[in-house]
C-alpha cells in the first residue's frame, strides 16, 4: 500500500511592523512567502489615508491585496509554486514578479503585518497549520523598525517618524486585534517552538476569532 503524500500547510506569522517576523521566519529554514509583497501600488485610488493626514495608511488592510495573498497561499499548498509580485516599498510599486517554489515542503511560513487577517480564510480552506502573532516591547519594536526603515530607505525620515510614533502608541491594540483574528500572541522563543511543532506535524491552531489560547 503506497503512502499518501503529506499535504502542505502554512504557518501565518503576524505581528506589528518591526517585531522581527522576517528574521524569525528566516531562522526556521522553511520556505517563506512575504505577504508584504502584496501591497497595493501608490497610484491605486483605493489606498486609504491616515485620519487627519495626507499620509497613505500603509498599516490599514485596505492598502493590501488580500485576495491575491490568499490565492498565492492556496496555490503553494496545492501545487508547491506560485507567481508573486516583487514589491519595492521605497517607491510603493511592484517592480516585477517571480515564481516562488517550495518543492515538496509540507510546511511554509507566510509572514507579514496582515497575516492575521487571512487566518479565517486559510482555516476555512483547510490550509492552516498555525497562526502566530509575534509581540515584544513597543519601545524595542519602535527602535528596530526605525533603524530597519532608515537603513533600507523605505520612506522619508519625517514619514517614518510619524508612522513609528503612531504605531508605538497603538502596538498593544494591534496585537490584541491580531489575537482576536486567531493569531496566538507570543515572544520569539515560544514562536520558534510552535513552528517546530508545526514542522513535526503537531498543528496547534487557534480558532479564528477566538483570541489567544
Order of alpha helices (4+ residues) and beta strands (2+ residues): beta-alpha-beta-alpha-beta-beta-beta-alpha-beta-alpha-alpha-beta-alpha
